Amino acid sequence: MFDNSRRAFIAINDGAEVCLIPRMANRHGLITGATGTGKTVTLQTLAETFSDMGVPVFAADMKGDLSGVAKTGGNKESVAKRVDQYNLQEKGFEYKPFPVRFWDVFGEQGHPVRTTVTSMGPLLLERLLDLNDTQGAILSMAFRIADDNNLLLVDLKDLRKMLQFMGDNRTQFTTRYGNISPASIGAIQRGLMRLENEGVDQFFGEPELEITDFIQTEQGKGVINILAADKLMNSPRVYTTFLLWLLDDLYETLPEVGDLEKPKLVFFFDEAHLLFNDMPAALLEKVEQIVRLIRSKGVGVYFCTQNPADIPQSILGQLGNRVQHALRAYTPNDQKAVRVAANTFRSNPAFDTGEAITQLNTGEALVSFLDEKGAPQMVERTNILPPQGQIGPLTVGERDQLIRSSLIYGVYEKLIDRESAFEILSEKQELLEEERRLAAEEKERIRQQKDAQKAALEEEKAKRTAARQRKADQGFLGDILTQVGKSTQRQISNELGRTITRSIFGALFGKK
């Protein structure tokens, strides 16, 4: 906030400024505290601070409150009192709006966000579908078969068709890829149907999000990218998997840049405790790797949750910049959580950290940022500076106006459905069905031909049998009558022939 080129003014303590060093902002951070203690306002203050630095920001908006950052602040009496209390206007504080870009998986409160099934990959999709190990192996097999056959998996109908194709032809894949269980395919198909019922199928498709559209500035200020998450939060697993995909895409897309003077992007991961609930070991290892290495690509990741204990130790140790709001200690478990939170700070001899955590008022926080050398500073009890933008949501009309005036409006709004696995396999299935139909018709023709030949043979056999039967019925007398008949017929024929001959020669020689 204010002049943030060298030190970003975040909080104040008895008139002393508590600042975040921009060069250390990509060493990640943590914002913790109980519900209603001021975490969202702190997130907004930090987002505005980074925007003033020229650093783009991504943050999920759980209740729509964060959207107010796009509008000039000063709408809260408590904010005005704090500004006056610490003479912040003399230090450069001013109410102002910030450049904002709205996003929404469902395309209702922002630009649609889409990716392809292929881009998400089997590991994240396995978490999204809540599959067991066997079902996950079948899903990975589907990706492998699709890749080996140059089949692009764009949306969920592509994946459904791929699984159906595997099930219908599983015998031909078994020797190369392993056994394919129809029961596992059925379980995956049911999971895909559940996602469709939740509307998550809208997330898969094209045009696919260009992750660099998050890394934009306007008039020297970093654009604050806000994801509408109120509807998405109805499916926590979908929400966390979506954010993981974004982090993974950033990690895979951005080049190595080393330590910059300020981050290229700051990514806030709100409700982070949902991320690590029942997370498979393989996925946790991938998250640890991303958090460890993405800082060299200029990205700072800030987790927001209720307690530091929500974050695995392997990741918690990498979060250098800390803001701790109040925690309540009513039960033994609460007291244990307070001790865990206190132990994550470098202690200050001026006060007891654990005791201070339980006494903080709304808007107060214990703060410890990294110093110039990257070491954590002593924890300070501070008041977080109020936001310069509006606290609270925009109206629907104000949000729609900002969406339509965005430079990327129209880029992601229209869904593209190009030829992919569904179309290719459907066509192949139609050809196979046509071949089966023609083969069946040829088989029927051959059968009918054989039946006709058999009928003719049986008819000829019946005739011969009937002739033999008639002969047997006539006996010896019948043979004589037959011979007599034949002899008489010959005589008549011979006599008729002589008569005709005489008539002809008589006419020629004048004899009667």
WOVENZI-V308690 format. One record per helix or strand of 2 or more residues. SS is the DSSP state (H for helix, E for strand). FROM is the first residue (numbers start at 1). TO is the last residue. If there is no record, write none. Layout:
ss:SS from:FROM to:TO
ss:SS from:FROM to:TO
//
This chain:
ss:E from:8 to:13
ss:E from:16 to:20
ss:H from:22 to:27
ss:E from:29 to:32
ss:H from:39 to:53
ss:E from:56 to:61
ss:H from:65 to:70
ss:H from:77 to:85
ss:H from:88 to:91
ss:E from:100 to:104
ss:E from:111 to:112
ss:H from:117 to:129
ss:H from:133 to:148
ss:H from:156 to:168
ss:H from:170 to:177
ss:H from:182 to:197
ss:H from:200 to:203
ss:H from:211 to:214
ss:E from:217 to:218
ss:E from:221 to:222
ss:E from:224 to:228
ss:H from:232 to:234
ss:H from:236 to:253
ss:E from:265 to:269
ss:H from:273 to:276
ss:H from:281 to:297
ss:E from:299 to:305
ss:H from:308 to:310
ss:H from:313 to:316
ss:E from:321 to:324
ss:H from:332 to:343
ss:H from:353 to:359
ss:E from:364 to:368
ss:E from:380 to:384
ss:H from:396 to:404
ss:H from:421 to:509
//
